[in-house]
Amino acid sequence: MTKPNKWQIILSAANEVFLEHGYEKTKMEEIAVKAGVGKGTIYEYVDSKEDLFVQMIKTNVSYVSHVLMETIEQSHSIEAFFDHLLHNVLFILNKHCEKLSFVVNEDLSGVSSQLQEWMVANQEKNMNRLSVMLHEFMDRGEIRNVHPEVAAWLIQDIFRLGFYFRIFRKQDNIEELMHAEIDILLKGLKGCQALR
């Protein structure tokens, strides 16, 4: 196992301090103390508290995106995709939920328009890749023809469902809920009954 570098230590400390105090009340001195570095050391990596916050959010969101892309690449069938997705989402929620709660809890509207633009572009990239995967499954006859972009958004909501129940409802065992959402996605609300 490799030793975390100074930047990783600073990001980890920033996660903890921002989570504890929120963006507005956090002071760079607190992050420096938590990271065990001088305040000046932080400024070797970022220009401001906002810059550090933006880098922290980007790092966390990029991690989730990377896991999603790996899940897509590992999946040879729709069932395998959902199995991998469930496993990976549960891993993220169990290991990194607090770090990622900023994306759900913190009002990012006043922080950085560049961050908002980056998040939209990142989400679009994820949705496009999910849509391509869904087209491949449709072409192979594994799933019926659906609007791939809408289906991609529904799939992405598996993350949101997990975060909602873990963060806001404080439920530890969310696997059953996620299985239920996957079942609805795969079988629809009417199951095998013909649509009227």
Secondary structure, DSSP 4 states (H G I P E B T S, - for coil): -PPPPHHHHHHHHHHHHHHHHHHHH--HHHHHHHHTS-HHHHTTT-SSHHHHHHHHHHHHHHHHHHHHHHHHHH-SSHHHHHHHHHHHHHHHHHHHHHHHHHHHHS--TTT-HHHHHHHHHHHHHHHHHHHHHHHHHHHTTSS----HHHHHHHHHHHHHHHHIIIIIS--S--HHHHHHHHHHHHH-SSTTSPP-
